[in-house]
Amino acid sequence: MNDCFFRLKENTYIEVRPITISSTQSLESITVGHVYYLFQDKDVYMDHLISFVNTGIKRDENILIIESMKNIPKINTELNKHFNEAQKSNIRVVNNFDYYFASGDFNTKAMLAHFAKDVVLFNEENNSIRTWANVEWASDDPDAEKLKLYEATIDDFVLDEKMVSVCAYSHNSITPMLDLILKKLHYYQMTDESFSVSNLYKKP
């Protein structure tokens, strides 16, 4: 990856060197894990999502993508571009509305019911499964305790099922307090440029 430069003002630039992700510690290398992805760049987000799907295809896994309705057309376009029909039969894209909006923000019981239903319907051949969820909410001030309960429950599920699960959050929607909570509830943390083990993760 090449170095890049950002312009601060007229004829003034700073050099920004990209963060190098260890080849032994990356989203593509893990086989089990709960990942907190804080994203900013939508194009980079899409690149990571396609890479995540590609890794699952190579491992003969099923891939469940829980995504915002406004992003689904673009995701389907990218999936059509990168994967053939046989490969796409292992990919399921669902609207995140039923998960995060229909029953109120972070109704854990309702979200897990939808998740279990999608997993069972999709995973009839008992292949291993990986999930990618764009987590959103309707309110301007999400309930931190509900979010904590939801992610703690998902963490248990991911570990019990020995799967890879990415929970993606837009940088614009996350406060410092929510960021801290999420780093405590995911073993791995990720940004557009980095991937690492969270030093704040604490399993109850």
C-alpha positions as CSV (number, residue, x, y, z in Angstrom):
1,M,0.0,0.0,0.0
2,N,1.4,3.4,-0.9
3,D,1.8,6.2,1.5
4,C,-0.7,9.0,1.1
5,F,-0.8,12.7,1.8
6,F,-3.5,15.0,3.2
7,R,-3.6,18.7,2.4
8,L,-4.0,20.9,5.4
9,K,-4.0,24.3,3.7
10,E,-2.4,26.0,0.7
11,N,0.9,24.3,-0.1
12,T,1.0,22.5,3.3
13,Y,0.8,18.7,3.4
14,I,1.3,16.0,6.0
15,E,2.3,12.5,5.2
16,V,0.0,9.7,6.6
17,R,1.5,6.3,6.6
18,P,-1.1,3.4,6.4
19,I,-1.4,1.1,9.4
20,T,0.1,-2.3,8.5
21,I,-2.1,-5.2,9.6
22,S,-0.2,-8.3,10.7
23,S,-0.6,-11.2,8.3
24,T,-1.2,-13.5,11.2
25,Q,-3.8,-11.2,12.8
26,S,-6.5,-10.1,10.3
27,L,-10.1,-10.5,9.6
28,E,-9.2,-13.0,6.8
29,S,-7.1,-15.1,9.1
30,I,-9.4,-15.7,12.1
31,T,-11.7,-18.8,12.1
32,V,-13.7,-17.9,15.3
33,G,-14.3,-14.4,16.7
34,H,-16.6,-11.5,17.5
35,V,-15.4,-8.4,15.7
36,Y,-16.3,-4.7,16.4
37,Y,-15.8,-2.8,13.1
38,L,-16.0,1.0,13.4
39,F,-16.1,2.3,9.8
40,Q,-15.9,5.7,8.2
41,D,-15.3,5.2,4.5
42,K,-18.2,3.5,2.6
43,D,-15.9,2.3,-0.2
44,V,-13.5,0.7,2.3
45,Y,-16.4,-0.8,4.1
46,M,-17.5,-2.5,0.9
47,D,-14.0,-3.8,0.2
48,H,-13.9,-5.4,3.7
49,L,-17.3,-6.9,3.2
50,I,-16.5,-8.5,-0.1
51,S,-13.2,-9.8,1.3
52,F,-15.1,-11.2,4.3
53,V,-17.5,-13.0,1.9
54,N,-14.7,-14.2,-0.3
55,T,-12.9,-15.8,2.7
56,G,-16.2,-17.5,3.7
57,I,-16.6,-18.9,0.1
58,K,-13.1,-20.3,0.1
59,R,-13.8,-22.1,3.4
60,D,-17.1,-23.5,2.1
61,E,-19.1,-21.5,4.7
62,N,-22.5,-19.9,4.5
63,I,-22.5,-16.1,4.8
64,L,-25.4,-14.1,6.3
65,I,-25.3,-10.4,5.7
66,I,-27.6,-8.2,7.7
67,E,-27.6,-4.9,6.0
68,S,-29.3,-1.5,5.7
69,M,-32.0,-1.5,3.0
70,K,-30.4,1.5,1.3
71,N,-27.1,-0.4,0.9
72,I,-28.5,-3.7,-0.3
73,P,-28.8,-2.8,-4.0
74,K,-25.1,-1.8,-4.1
75,I,-24.1,-4.9,-2.1
76,N,-26.0,-7.2,-4.5
77,T,-24.3,-5.4,-7.5
78,E,-20.9,-6.1,-5.9
79,L,-21.8,-9.7,-5.1
80,N,-22.9,-10.2,-8.8
81,K,-19.6,-8.7,-9.9
82,H,-17.3,-10.9,-7.8
83,F,-19.1,-14.3,-7.4
84,N,-20.8,-16.8,-9.7
85,E,-24.3,-18.3,-9.1
86,A,-23.0,-21.4,-7.3
87,Q,-21.0,-19.2,-4.9
88,K,-23.9,-16.8,-4.4
89,S,-26.1,-19.7,-3.2
90,N,-24.0,-19.6,0.0
91,I,-24.7,-15.9,0.6
92,R,-27.9,-14.6,2.1
93,V,-28.6,-10.8,2.3
94,V,-31.3,-9.7,4.7
95,N,-32.8,-6.3,5.6
96,N,-31.6,-5.1,9.1
97,F,-34.9,-3.3,9.6
98,D,-36.5,-6.3,11.3
99,Y,-33.5,-6.7,13.6
100,Y,-33.0,-3.1,14.8
101,F,-36.1,-1.1,14.1
102,A,-39.3,-3.1,13.9
103,S,-39.5,-3.9,17.6
104,G,-37.8,-0.8,19.0
105,D,-34.1,-0.1,19.4
106,F,-32.2,-3.1,20.6
107,N,-35.0,-5.4,21.6
108,T,-32.6,-8.3,22.3
109,K,-35.3,-11.0,22.3
110,A,-36.7,-9.9,19.0
111,M,-33.3,-9.5,17.3
112,L,-32.1,-12.9,18.5
113,A,-35.4,-14.5,17.3
114,H,-34.8,-13.0,13.8
115,F,-31.2,-14.1,13.9
116,A,-32.0,-17.6,14.9
117,K,-34.6,-17.9,12.1
118,D,-32.3,-16.6,9.4
119,V,-29.5,-18.9,10.5
120,V,-31.7,-22.0,10.6
121,L,-33.4,-21.2,7.3
122,F,-30.1,-20.5,5.6
123,N,-28.0,-23.2,7.2
124,E,-29.9,-26.3,6.3
125,E,-26.8,-28.2,5.2
126,N,-25.1,-27.6,8.5
127,N,-22.1,-25.8,7.0
128,S,-20.3,-23.4,9.3
129,I,-21.6,-19.9,9.0
130,R,-20.2,-16.4,9.3
131,T,-22.2,-13.2,9.8
132,W,-21.8,-9.5,8.9
133,A,-24.2,-7.0,10.5
134,N,-24.5,-3.3,9.9
135,V,-25.9,-2.3,13.3
136,E,-28.2,0.7,13.3
137,W,-30.9,2.3,15.5
138,A,-33.7,4.7,15.1
139,S,-33.2,7.0,18.1
140,D,-30.7,9.8,18.3
141,D,-29.7,8.6,21.8
142,P,-29.5,4.8,21.9
143,D,-29.9,3.0,25.2
144,A,-26.4,2.0,26.2
145,E,-27.6,-0.8,28.5
146,K,-29.8,-2.4,25.8
147,L,-26.8,-2.2,23.4
148,K,-24.6,-3.8,26.1
149,L,-27.1,-6.7,26.7
150,Y,-27.5,-7.3,22.9
151,E,-23.8,-7.4,22.2
152,A,-23.1,-9.6,25.3
153,T,-25.7,-12.0,24.2
154,I,-24.3,-12.1,20.6
155,D,-20.8,-12.6,22.0
156,D,-22.0,-15.7,23.8
157,F,-23.8,-17.0,20.7
158,V,-20.7,-16.5,18.5
159,L,-18.4,-18.3,20.9
160,D,-20.9,-21.2,21.4
161,E,-21.4,-21.6,17.7
162,K,-17.6,-21.2,16.9
163,M,-18.3,-18.7,14.2
164,V,-16.9,-15.4,12.8
165,S,-19.3,-12.5,13.3
166,V,-18.6,-8.8,12.4
167,C,-20.7,-6.1,14.0
168,A,-20.2,-2.9,11.9
169,Y,-21.0,0.5,13.3
170,S,-20.8,3.8,11.5
171,H,-18.3,6.2,13.0
172,N,-21.0,9.0,12.9
173,S,-23.3,7.0,15.2
174,I,-20.9,6.1,18.0
175,T,-20.1,8.2,21.0
176,P,-17.0,7.7,23.1
177,M,-19.1,5.9,25.8
178,L,-20.6,3.5,23.2
179,D,-17.2,2.9,21.7
180,L,-15.8,1.9,25.1
181,I,-18.7,-0.5,25.7
182,L,-18.3,-2.1,22.3
183,K,-14.5,-2.6,22.8
184,K,-15.3,-4.4,26.0
185,L,-17.8,-6.8,24.3
186,H,-15.8,-7.8,21.3
187,Y,-12.5,-9.8,21.3
188,Y,-11.4,-8.1,18.1
189,Q,-11.7,-4.5,17.1
190,M,-11.3,-3.1,13.6
191,T,-11.3,0.2,11.7
192,D,-11.0,0.9,8.0
193,E,-7.2,0.6,8.3
194,S,-6.5,-1.6,11.3
195,F,-7.3,-5.0,13.0
196,S,-6.3,-6.0,16.5
197,V,-7.3,-7.8,19.7
198,S,-9.2,-5.5,22.0
199,N,-7.2,-4.9,25.2
200,L,-10.5,-3.9,26.9
201,Y,-12.4,-7.1,26.2
202,K,-13.8,-8.7,29.4
203,K,-15.8,-11.9,29.3
204,P,-18.2,-12.0,32.2
